[in-house]
Amino acid sequence: MTKSALVGGIYLADPAPYDLVLPSHRVRLGVPGDVLPRFRAFVWRLSYMMHKETARSQCVNWNRCPEQFRASLMRVGWAVLNIQAPAVMLNETASRAVMSPRALRFTFSVWMDFADWLVKRDTLELTAVTAEDLAEYAQHIRTYGRSWDHDRRAARALSRIWGYAPFLLPQDRLVMPPWEDPAAEMTDFLGEKNIPSGGENSIPIVHPAVMSPLLVWSLRMVLDLAPDILAALREHKRLLDRTKEPSARGDSQKVVDYLKDLMARGKPLPGFSGYQTRGIEASAQFRGGERELPALNRSYIAGIVGVNLNQVTVARKLLQHELEPRHFGSSAPLDTPVTGRIGDKPWTDAVDFENVPLLARHLSTAALITTAYLSGMRPEEVQHLVRGCCTREDRDDGTVRYKVTGRHFKAVTDDEGNTIPQGEIRSDPWIVLEFVARAIAVVEELEEGDLLFSSGFFPGQRRPRSKDGAGEALTGDSATRRIARFITWANEQALHHGRLHELIPEDPDGPVVMQRFRRTIAWFIHRQPGGRIALGVQFGHAATLIGESYAGRSKADMLELLDFERGLALADVLSDARDRLGDGQSVSGPAAPRYIAAATEFENRYAGTYLGKRELKALTRNPKLQVYEDQKTFLTCNFDAFKALCDPELEHGGTSGQRTPDRARCNLTCGNISRTDSQVAAIQAEVDKIDAAAKDGLDPYPIARREQQRRAGLIQIIERHQATAIPARPRRE
């Protein structure tokens, strides 16, 4: 590097054309030196510094920068990459001594926009920029309509040029931005911050009406259909491998004999169902130039007979005067077993050779959804799982635990507080459901590399690492597209099999992205709507396992998310209770006084206030406000651990360890139960439904008898409520 020496031994950034741009200690292992960008190049590929397998291509193109500022800003950019950040740049908690490639790309793009703005004002060098110019530019970026936080980052990007001034050539320096004055606030230049910052809790959940059937189809693929698809995939690969073996020149006669035998037996010739349109067009043949005959599935036929593709083409030409459209079929069914069922029928008559790659990808997507949703992992943690990550532990008490070991990335920093881009192996494994273990086992058979969810997954093939430095793992955008395609396929199957109740509707909050799964399971765990969701009671086990999985961490953020959702659920129930009492509804049951007291306390302390994390945490810790609605049993549980008959420990004289009711063990004689008029009205509606069914007389005798017994119990509840209900005092307007 060409350097200009200064007093005190400080050197100014003035790299030579052939100097490397990226510092060697940040380059990913295995990247050859000849592909690394040099200073003379206008395109700097920053992806070579990215260590995550989910990394996207990140590059900066200095051709976009006005020529008047290009040399200066490239030298400043080199300095930011190769010189330790000055202390003045680390005075904010969000600042890091080492900038990520994504942050660098953002910073450089802001510089280029700033340069464009300066050129339009006839300012042609950085040293001519004044503090007033910077203040005006801050007002200018507000006109782009981006968030306040985005504009703050843009302003700080310009501050970085000033911060590096002692290490820059005189012509590359920038005056101190006015927002860096200790007496100034960023709001003085960008206006008040009126748009709340994002965060994990601001991510919308997947709507329950979407998540329930989506989980049903994902589990159906992993548990029921996977054996058929994997068997078809093995057969698909075997047939393709046979087409690559050497074949004698006269072997086309074998194909002729095979096709003639099918025609003689009235069997359709293997064709296409329409998925591979290009293949059909490429293999289509014309008879006498007059009409087009359907296409033969050359790969399938070549694999069955044991010849190469050219032999199939020759055989077709030999038979062209004998072939008629009626001879051709619309599929190439594999001779593999079909054991999976949807309802009481096989899910398909046979697996089509052509559809195997598509089915395999849908199976991988189903495993991705199952793993991401039921484990509580963050997306990047799922995307970096590798072969052999899941182990089974048979415990001494007879229970089984499935553990997943992998990388985590959030809050993984070095001793100086810089983010470690490759993350680290999580010291405490995730404890997962058996469904997740089954999903991982399926993907291990699908994928040929170490990553479970690779970006280039295609059965029988493995895409080499991208030359631009992008990672091999499935990216978030690709996952979103795969999930959308899986939903389309699942809906086609639901229609085909007449299962309209399993159709997956469009989510009102937009595409189903992986970031939404983690928040959604936390929502479901604390808002179990009876039997409306797949695995209803299973979410109780999911809550236990997810809690156990994160309990050993010093930063148990998943537990915080669960507590956050629990607080929101409590607030919803208490708000409904307040409204019911305000409408004058009566309350019955042994816990009726506690129900009224809880609703009253909630109204006095929380009604009309903002419920942030602190307030929700206080809500969940208040023993008087533990109110849980159970729509399935038409009651409210005013949970008191010392009275909860759903706790098996109390039956044996043990100490209760439960914090919430166990809905699967609800005992209708429990002292924690209360009911309101609206719940009793729902019970009456259920009685009317039973009466209507009895009048129709369509139920078999055992079911009708059981329903009448259930009706008698419901009538007793209604009568007891009418006799003992405590009238509530309506809320004053």
C-alpha positions in Angstrom: 0.0 0.0 0.0 1.2 3.5 -0.8 1.1 5.5 2.5 1.7 9.1 3.4 3.5 9.3 6.8 2.2 11.7 9.4 3.7 13.0 12.6 3.3 10.4 15.4 3.6 7.4 13.1 0.0 7.6 11.8 -0.5 6.6 8.1 -3.3 7.9 5.9 -5.4 5.6 3.8 -4.1 5.7 0.2 -4.2 2.1 -1.1 -2.4 1.1 -4.3 -4.5 -0.3 -7.2 -3.6 -3.9 -6.6 -4.0 -3.8 -2.8 -6.7 -6.2 -1.4 -9.9 -4.6 -0.2 -11.0 -7.1 2.3 -8.9 -7.7 5.4 -7.5 -11.3 5.4 -8.7 -12.2 8.9 -12.3 -11.6 7.9 -12.3 -13.6 4.7 -14.1 -16.9 4.9 -11.9 -20.0 4.9 -11.6 -21.7 1.6 -12.0 -18.6 -0.6 -9.2 -18.5 -3.1 -7.1 -15.3 -3.1 -7.4 -14.7 -6.8 -11.1 -14.0 -6.6 -10.8 -11.4 -3.8 -11.5 -7.8 -4.9 -8.6 -5.4 -5.5 -8.8 -1.7 -4.9 -8.7 -0.8 -8.6 -11.9 -2.9 -9.2 -15.2 -0.9 -9.1 -17.1 -3.9 -7.8 -16.3 -5.2 -4.3 -17.8 -8.5 -3.4 -18.4 -8.3 0.4 -19.9 -11.8 0.5 -16.5 -13.3 1.0 -16.6 -12.0 4.5 -19.9 -13.7 5.3 -19.7 -16.9 7.3 -23.3 -17.9 7.5 -24.7 -20.4 5.1 -27.8 -18.3 4.7 -25.7 -15.4 3.4 -26.9 -13.7 0.3 -24.7 -12.1 -2.3 -23.5 -8.7 -1.0 -21.5 -6.4 -3.3 -20.9 -2.7 -3.8 -20.6 -1.2 -7.2 -18.7 2.1 -7.2 -19.7 2.7 -10.8 -22.9 4.1 -9.3 -21.0 6.8 -7.5 -20.5 10.1 -9.2 -17.0 10.3 -10.8 -16.2 13.5 -8.8 -16.4 11.6 -5.5 -15.6 8.1 -6.5 -11.9 8.0 -5.7 -12.4 9.7 -2.3 -15.2 7.5 -1.2 -13.4 4.4 -2.3 -10.4 5.4 -0.2 -12.7 6.0 2.7 -14.4 2.7 2.2 -11.1 0.9 2.2 -10.2 2.7 5.5 -13.5 1.5 7.1 -12.7 -2.0 6.1 -9.0 -2.1 7.1 -8.6 0.4 9.9 -9.9 -0.2 13.4 -13.0 2.0 14.1 -12.2 5.2 16.0 -13.6 5.3 19.5 -15.9 8.2 18.5 -17.8 5.8 16.3 -18.6 3.5 19.2 -20.5 5.9 21.4 -23.8 4.3 20.6 -25.0 0.9 21.9 -25.9 -0.2 18.4 -22.5 0.6 17.0 -19.9 -2.2 16.4 -16.2 -1.9 15.9 -16.5 -4.4 13.0 -19.3 -3.7 10.5 -21.1 -6.6 8.8 -21.1 -6.8 5.0 -24.7 -5.8 5.0 -24.0 -2.7 7.1 -21.1 -1.9 4.9 -23.2 -2.1 1.7 -25.8 0.1 3.3 -23.2 2.6 4.4 -21.6 2.8 1.0 -25.0 3.2 -0.7 -25.7 6.2 1.6 -22.4 7.8 0.6 -23.3 7.4 -3.1 -26.7 9.0 -2.6 -25.1 11.8 -0.7 -22.6 12.3 -3.5 -25.4 12.5 -6.0 -27.1 15.1 -3.9 -23.9 17.2 -3.6 -23.3 17.1 -7.4 -26.8 18.5 -8.0 -25.9 21.4 -5.7 -22.6 21.9 -7.6 -20.5 20.8 -4.6 -17.7 18.6 -6.1 -15.5 17.6 -3.1 -15.9 16.4 0.4 -13.9 19.2 2.0 -16.3 21.8 0.5 -19.2 20.3 2.5 -20.4 22.4 5.4 -22.3 21.5 8.6 -25.3 23.4 7.1 -25.1 21.1 4.0 -25.3 18.1 6.2 -28.3 19.4 8.1 -30.1 20.0 4.8 -29.2 16.5 3.6 -30.8 15.1 6.8 -34.0 16.9 5.9 -33.6 15.6 2.4 -33.5 12.0 3.3 -36.7 12.3 5.3 -38.5 13.0 2.0 -37.7 9.4 0.9 -40.5 8.2 3.2 -38.5 5.6 5.1 -38.6 4.9 8.8 -37.0 7.2 11.3 -34.6 4.5 12.4 -33.5 4.0 8.8 -32.8 7.7 8.4 -30.9 7.7 11.7 -28.6 5.0 10.3 -28.2 7.0 7.1 -27.1 10.0 9.1 -24.7 7.9 11.1 -23.2 6.5 7.9 -22.0 10.1 7.0 -20.7 10.4 10.6 -18.4 7.5 9.8 -16.6 9.6 7.2 -16.0 12.3 9.8 -15.0 9.7 12.4 -12.2 8.4 10.2 -10.9 11.8 9.3 -7.6 11.4 11.2 -6.8 8.4 8.9 -7.8 10.0 5.6 -6.1 12.2 3.1 -7.0 15.8 3.5 -9.2 15.8 0.4 -11.2 12.9 1.7 -12.2 14.4 5.0 -15.7 15.6 6.1 -16.7 18.2 8.6 -18.3 17.1 11.8 -22.0 16.5 11.3 -24.1 18.8 13.5 -25.9 15.9 15.0 -22.6 14.7 16.5 -22.5 17.8 18.7 -22.9 16.7 22.3 -25.6 19.3 22.8 -27.6 18.1 19.8 -30.2 15.4 19.4 -30.9 13.4 16.3 -34.5 14.5 16.5 -33.3 18.1 15.9 -32.5 17.1 12.4 -34.8 14.1 11.6 -37.9 15.2 13.5 -39.6 13.3 16.3 -39.5 9.5 16.2 -43.1 8.7 15.5 -42.7 5.2 14.0 -42.1 2.4 16.5 -39.1 0.2 16.0 -39.6 -3.3 14.9 -38.8 -6.4 16.8 -39.6 -10.0 17.2 -42.8 -9.3 19.1 -44.0 -7.0 16.3 -44.0 -9.8 13.8 -47.6 -11.0 13.2 -48.5 -14.5 14.0 -49.7 -16.9 11.2 -53.5 -16.7 11.4 -54.9 -19.7 13.3 -57.2 -20.5 10.4 -54.0 -20.7 8.2 -51.6 -22.4 10.7 -53.9 -25.2 11.7 -54.4 -26.8 8.2 -50.8 -25.9 7.3 -49.6 -27.9 10.2 -52.0 -30.7 9.4 -50.6 -31.0 5.8 -47.0 -30.7 7.0 -47.3 -33.5 9.5 -49.3 -35.6 7.1 -46.4 -35.3 4.6 -43.7 -36.1 7.2 -45.5 -38.9 9.1 -47.8 -40.5 6.5 -46.7 -39.8 2.9 -42.9 -39.6 3.4 -42.3 -43.4 3.1 -44.0 -43.4 -0.3 -42.2 -40.3 -1.6 -38.8 -41.5 -0.3 -39.3 -44.9 -2.0 -40.3 -43.2 -5.2 -37.2 -41.0 -4.9 -34.9 -44.0 -4.6 -36.6 -45.6 -7.6 -36.4 -42.4 -9.6 -32.7 -42.2 -8.9 -32.1 -45.8 -9.8 -33.8 -45.4 -13.2 -31.9 -42.2 -14.0 -28.6 -43.9 -13.1 -29.5 -46.7 -15.5 -29.8 -44.2 -18.4 -26.2 -43.1 -17.8 -24.8 -46.6 -18.2 -23.2 -47.6 -21.6 -25.7 -49.0 -24.1 -25.0 -51.0 -27.3 -26.0 -49.4 -30.6 -28.7 -52.0 -31.3 -30.4 -51.7 -27.9 -33.1 -49.6 -29.5 -34.8 -52.9 -30.4 -35.3 -53.5 -26.7 -37.2 -50.3 -26.5 -39.3 -51.2 -29.5 -40.2 -54.6 -27.9 -41.1 -52.9 -24.7 -43.4 -50.4 -26.3 -45.0 -53.0 -28.6 -45.7 -55.2 -25.5 -47.5 -52.3 -23.8 -49.5 -51.6 -26.9 -50.4 -55.3 -27.3 -51.7 -55.5 -23.7 -53.7 -52.3 -24.1 -51.4 -50.4 -21.6 -50.7 -46.7 -22.2 -47.2 -45.7 -23.2 -45.4 -43.7 -20.5 -45.9 -40.0 -21.0 -46.1 -36.7 -19.2 -48.7 -35.2 -16.9 -47.9 -31.7 -18.1 -45.4 -30.6 -15.4 -42.4 -30.7 -17.7 -43.7 -28.6 -20.5 -40.3 -28.0 -22.0 -39.5 -31.7 -22.0 -42.8 -32.4 -23.8 -42.1 -29.8 -26.5 -38.5 -30.9 -27.0 -39.4 -34.6 -27.4 -42.6 -34.1 -29.4 -42.5 -35.8 -32.8 -44.7 -35.2 -35.9 -46.2 -37.9 -38.0 -46.0 -36.9 -41.7 -45.9 -33.2 -40.7 -49.6 -33.3 -40.3 -50.3 -33.7 -36.6 -48.4 -33.8 -33.4 -48.3 -37.0 -31.3 -48.0 -36.8 -27.5 -44.5 -37.1 -26.0 -42.9 -40.3 -24.6 -41.2 -40.0 -21.2 -37.7 -40.9 -22.5 -36.0 -40.9 -19.1 -38.5 -43.2 -17.6 -38.5 -45.7 -20.6 -34.7 -45.6 -20.8 -34.4 -46.4 -17.1 -37.0 -49.2 -17.2 -35.4 -50.9 -20.3 -31.8 -50.1 -19.3 -30.7 -48.0 -22.3 -29.6 -44.4 -22.9 -32.0 -41.7 -24.1 -30.9 -41.8 -27.7 -32.0 -45.4 -28.0 -35.5 -44.3 -27.0 -35.5 -41.6 -29.7 -34.4 -44.2 -32.3 -37.1 -46.6 -31.2 -39.8 -44.0 -31.5 -38.7 -43.3 -35.1 -38.9 -47.0 -35.9 -42.4 -47.1 -34.6 -43.7 -43.8 -35.9 -46.0 -45.3 -38.5 -47.7 -47.6 -35.9 -48.2 -45.0 -33.1 -51.6 -43.3 -32.6 -52.6 -40.7 -30.0 -54.7 -43.3 -28.3 -51.6 -45.3 -27.4 -50.1 -42.6 -25.3 -50.7 -42.2 -21.5 -50.6 -39.0 -19.4 -48.2 -40.3 -16.8 -45.3 -42.7 -16.1 -46.3 -44.5 -12.8 -43.5 -45.9 -10.7 -43.7 -49.5 -9.5 -43.4 -48.5 -5.8 -45.8 -49.1 -2.9 -48.4 -46.6 -1.9 -49.1 -47.0 1.8 -50.0 -43.4 2.8 -53.7 -42.5 3.1 -55.7 -39.3 3.3 -58.8 -40.1 5.2 -59.8 -43.7 4.3 -58.3 -43.7 0.8 -54.8 -43.9 -0.6 -53.4 -40.5 -1.3 -52.6 -41.4 -4.9 -53.0 -44.4 -7.2 -49.3 -44.4 -8.1 -46.4 -41.9 -7.9 -45.6 -40.4 -11.3 -42.0 -40.5 -12.3 -42.2 -36.9 -13.5 -43.6 -35.6 -10.2 -41.0 -37.2 -7.9 -38.7 -34.1 -7.7 -41.6 -31.8 -7.0 -43.0 -34.1 -4.3 -39.5 -34.4 -2.7 -39.2 -30.7 -2.5 -42.7 -30.4 -1.0 -41.6 -33.1 1.6 -38.5 -31.0 2.4 -40.7 -27.9 2.8 -43.1 -29.8 5.1 -40.1 -30.9 7.2 -38.9 -27.3 7.3 -42.3 -26.1 8.6 -42.6 -28.8 11.1 -39.1 -28.2 12.5 -39.3 -24.4 12.5 -42.7 -24.3 14.0 -42.6 -27.0 16.7 -39.1 -26.4 17.9 -39.3 -22.7 18.7 -35.9 -22.1 16.9 -35.2 -18.9 15.1 -35.1 -19.2 11.2 -31.3 -19.0 11.0 -30.9 -21.7 13.6 -33.1 -24.0 11.6 -31.4 -23.2 8.3 -28.0 -24.1 9.7 -28.9 -27.5 11.0 -26.7 -30.3 9.7 -26.9 -34.0 9.4 -26.7 -35.9 12.7 -27.9 -32.9 14.7 -30.8 -34.8 16.3 -30.3 -37.5 19.0 -32.6 -39.6 21.1 -32.2 -39.9 24.8 -33.9 -42.7 26.7 -34.2 -41.6 30.3 -34.3 -43.7 33.4 -37.9 -42.8 34.2 -39.0 -44.4 30.9 -39.5 -41.1 29.0 -37.8 -40.2 25.8 -36.2 -36.9 24.9 -35.1 -35.8 21.4 -32.3 -33.3 21.4 -31.2 -31.1 18.6 -27.7 -29.6 18.6 -26.9 -26.7 16.3 -25.7 -23.1 15.9 -27.2 -20.0 17.4 -26.4 -16.4 16.4 -28.3 -13.9 18.5 -26.1 -12.1 21.1 -23.0 -14.3 20.1 -20.1 -11.8 20.5 -16.4 -11.8 21.1 -14.7 -10.3 24.1 -14.9 -6.8 22.6 -18.6 -7.0 21.9 -18.3 -7.6 18.2 -20.8 -10.1 16.6 -19.3 -13.4 15.7 -20.7 -13.9 12.2 -20.5 -17.7 12.1 -22.3 -17.9 15.5 -21.4 -20.8 17.8 -22.7 -24.2 18.7 -25.4 -23.8 21.4 -24.2 -25.3 24.6 -27.7 -26.5 25.6 -29.4 -28.5 22.9 -33.0 -27.8 22.0 -35.5 -30.3 23.4 -38.0 -31.1 20.6 -41.1 -33.2 20.0 -40.8 -36.5 18.2 -42.5 -34.9 15.2 -39.4 -32.7 14.8 -37.1 -35.7 15.1 -39.1 -37.5 12.4 -39.0 -34.5 10.1 -35.2 -34.2 10.5 -34.8 -37.9 9.8 -36.8 -37.4 6.6 -34.6 -34.5 5.4 -31.5 -36.4 6.2 -32.6 -39.0 3.6 -33.6 -36.3 1.1 -30.5 -34.2 1.2 -27.1 -35.4 0.0 -24.9 -32.8 1.7 -24.4 -32.0 5.3 -27.0 -29.1 5.5 -30.5 -30.2 6.1 -32.1 -27.4 4.2 -29.9 -26.3 1.3 -30.6 -23.5 -1.2 -30.0 -25.7 -4.2 -31.9 -28.7 -3.1 -32.9 -30.8 -6.0 -33.2 -34.6 -5.7 -30.0 -36.3 -6.9 -28.1 -33.1 -7.3 -26.1 -30.7 -5.2 -25.4 -27.2 -6.3 -21.8 -26.0 -5.7 -21.1 -22.9 -3.6 -21.9 -19.7 -5.5 -18.9 -17.9 -7.0 -20.1 -14.6 -5.5 -19.7 -15.9 -2.0 -23.3 -16.6 -1.1 -24.0 -19.5 1.3 -25.4 -22.9 0.6 -28.3 -22.8 3.1 -31.9 -22.1 2.2 -32.5 -18.4 2.4 -35.6 -16.7 3.9 -37.0 -15.6 0.5 -36.5 -19.1 -1.0 -38.2 -20.6 2.1 -41.2 -18.2 1.6 -41.5 -19.3 -2.0 -41.4 -23.0 -1.2 -44.0 -22.6 1.6 -46.3 -20.8 -0.9 -45.9 -23.6 -3.4 -46.5 -26.2 -0.7 -49.7 -24.4 0.3 -50.9 -24.5 -3.4 -50.1 -28.2 -3.6 -51.8 -29.0 -0.3 -55.0 -27.1 -1.4 -55.0 -29.1 -4.7 -54.9 -32.3 -2.6 -57.6 -31.1 -0.3 -59.9 -30.4 -3.2 -59.0 -33.6 -4.9 -59.8 -35.7 -1.8 -62.9 -33.6 -0.9 -61.4 -32.3 2.4 -62.6 -28.7 2.2 -62.1 -28.3 5.9 -58.4 -28.7 5.3 -58.0 -26.0 2.7 -55.3 -23.4 3.7 -56.7 -19.9 3.2 -54.7 -16.9 2.3 -53.2 -15.2 5.4 -54.5 -11.7 6.0 -51.1 -10.5 7.1 -49.3 -11.6 4.0 -47.0 -14.5 3.0 -46.1 -17.1 5.5 -42.5 -16.4 6.3 -40.3 -18.4 8.7 -40.0 -15.5 11.2 -43.7 -15.9 12.0 -43.5 -19.5 13.1 -41.7 -18.9 16.4 -44.1 -16.2 17.4 -47.1 -18.3 16.4 -46.4 -21.3 18.5 -45.9 -19.1 21.5 -49.3 -17.6 20.7 -50.9 -21.0 20.4 -49.4 -22.4 23.6 -51.1 -19.7 25.7 -54.3 -19.5 23.6 -55.2 -23.1 23.0 -58.6 -22.9 21.4 -59.9 -26.3 22.4 -59.8 -28.7 19.6 -59.7 -26.2 16.7 -56.0 -26.6 16.0 -53.9 -29.6 14.9 -52.4 -31.5 17.9 -54.7 -29.6 20.3 -53.4 -31.0 23.6 -50.0 -31.5 22.0 -49.3 -27.8 22.5 -49.2 -28.5 26.2 -46.3 -30.8 25.6 -44.7 -28.3 23.2 -44.9 -25.7 26.0 -43.1 -28.0 28.4 -40.4 -29.0 26.0 -39.8 -25.5 24.7 -39.6 -24.3 28.3 -37.1 -27.1 29.1 -35.1 -26.3 26.0 -34.5 -22.7 26.9 -34.5 -23.0 30.7 -30.7 -23.6 30.9 -29.8 -20.4 29.0 -28.7 -17.2 30.7 -30.6 -15.3 28.1 -33.8 -17.4 27.8 -35.4 -15.2 25.2 -37.9 -17.9 24.1 -39.2 -18.1 27.7 -39.6 -14.3 27.6 -41.6 -14.7 24.4 -43.7 -17.4 25.9 -44.3 -15.2 29.0 -45.1 -12.2 26.7 -47.8 -14.3 24.9 -49.1 -15.6 28.2 -49.5 -12.0 29.4 -51.3 -11.0 26.2 -53.6 -14.0 26.6 -54.4 -13.1 30.2 -55.0 -9.5 29.2 -57.5 -10.7 26.5 -59.4 -12.9 28.9 -59.5 -10.3 31.7 -60.7 -7.7 29.2 -63.5 -9.9 28.1 -64.4 -10.6 31.7 -64.5 -6.9 32.4 -66.8 -6.3 29.4 -69.1 -9.2 30.5 -69.5 -7.8 34.0 -70.0 -4.3 32.6 -72.8 -5.7 30.5 -74.5 -7.0 33.6 -73.8 -10.7 33.2 -74.0 -13.0 36.2 -71.3 -15.4 37.4 -71.7 -18.8 39.0 -69.4 -21.5 40.3 -67.1 -21.9 43.3 -64.7 -19.4 41.9 -67.3 -16.7 40.9 -66.2 -14.2 43.6 -62.6 -14.6 42.4 -63.6 -14.1 38.8 -65.4 -10.8 39.7 -62.5 -9.6 41.8 -60.0 -10.3 39.1 -62.0 -8.5 36.4 -62.5 -5.5 38.8 -58.8 -5.3 39.7 -57.8 -5.5 36.0 -60.2 -2.7 35.2 -58.9 -0.5 38.0 -55.2 -1.1 37.3 -54.9 -1.8 33.6 -57.9 -0.6 31.6 -57.1 2.1 29.1 -53.3 1.8 29.7 -50.5 0.6 27.5 -49.5 -3.0 28.3 -45.8 -3.2 27.6 -43.5 -6.0 28.6 -43.2 -4.7 32.2 -47.0 -4.5 32.6 -47.6 -7.9 31.1 -44.9 -9.4 33.3 -46.6 -8.0 36.4 -49.9 -9.3 35.1 -48.6 -12.9 34.8 -47.1 -12.7 38.3 -50.2 -11.5 40.0 -51.8 -14.6 41.6 -55.2 -12.9 41.7 -55.4 -12.4 37.9 -54.7 -16.0 36.7 -57.9 -16.3 34.6 -58.1 -18.8 31.7 -60.9 -19.4 29.3 -61.7 -22.8 28.0 -64.1 -22.7 25.1 -64.3 -26.4 24.7 -65.7 -27.0 28.2 -67.7 -23.7 28.5 -65.9 -22.5 31.6 -63.3 -20.2 33.1 -60.5 -21.4 35.2 -59.5 -19.0 38.0 -56.3 -20.8 38.5 -55.1 -21.4 42.1 -52.3 -24.0 42.2 -53.4 -25.2 45.7 -57.0 -26.0 44.5 -56.2 -27.2 40.9 -57.5 -30.8 40.5 -55.8 -30.9 37.2 -52.4 -31.2 39.0 -51.6 -34.9 39.5 -49.2 -34.0 42.3 -52.0 -32.8 44.5 -53.7 -36.2 44.3 -50.6 -37.8 45.9 -50.1 -35.1 48.5 -47.2 -33.5 46.6 -46.4 -29.8 46.1 -47.9 -28.2 43.1 -45.4 -27.0 40.5 -48.0 -25.8 37.9 -48.2 -22.2 36.8 -51.1 -22.7 34.4 -54.0 -25.1 34.2 -53.7 -28.5 32.4 -56.6 -28.4 30.0 -56.3 -32.1 29.2 -57.0 -33.0 32.9 -59.8 -30.5 33.6 -62.0 -31.8 36.5 -65.5 -30.3 36.5 -65.7 -30.5 40.3 -62.6 -28.2 40.7 -62.9 -25.2 43.0 -61.3 -23.0 40.3 -64.3 -23.0 38.0 -66.7 -20.2 37.2 -69.2 -19.6 34.4 -70.8 -16.4 33.0 -74.2 -15.9 31.3 -72.5 -16.0 27.9 -70.9 -19.3 28.6 -74.2 -20.8 29.9 -75.8 -19.5 26.7 -73.2 -21.4 24.7 -74.1 -24.5 26.8 -77.8 -24.0 25.9 -76.8 -23.8 22.3 -75.0 -27.1 22.6 -78.1 -28.7 24.3 -80.2 -27.4 21.3 -77.8 -29.0 18.9 -78.0 -32.3 20.7 -81.9 -32.1 20.7 -81.8 -31.4 16.9 -79.6 -34.4 16.3 -81.9 -36.6 18.4 -84.9 -35.4 16.5 -83.2 -36.3 13.2 -82.5 -39.8 14.5 -79.4 -40.3 12.3 -76.9 -41.0 15.1 -76.1 -44.7 15.9 -77.6 -45.8 19.2 -74.3 -45.7 21.2 -73.6 -42.2 20.1 -77.2 -41.0 20.7 -77.1 -42.6 24.2 -73.8 -40.9 25.0 -75.1 -37.5 23.8 -78.2 -37.8 26.0 -76.0 -38.5 29.0 -73.9 -35.4 28.1 -77.1 -33.4 27.7 -78.2 -34.3 31.2 -74.9 -33.0 32.6 -75.2 -29.8 30.6 -78.8 -29.2 31.9 -77.6 -29.6 35.5 -74.9 -26.9 34.8 -77.6 -24.5 33.4 -79.9 -25.1 36.3 -77.1 -24.7 38.9 -76.1 -21.4 37.2 -79.6 -20.1 37.3 -80.0 -20.9 40.9 -76.7 -19.7 42.3 -75.3 -17.1 39.9 -74.0 -13.8 41.5 -75.5 -10.8 39.7 -72.8 -8.4 38.6 -73.1 -4.7 38.9 -73.1 -3.0 35.4 -70.2 -0.7 34.6 -71.0 3.0 34.9 -70.8 4.9 31.6 
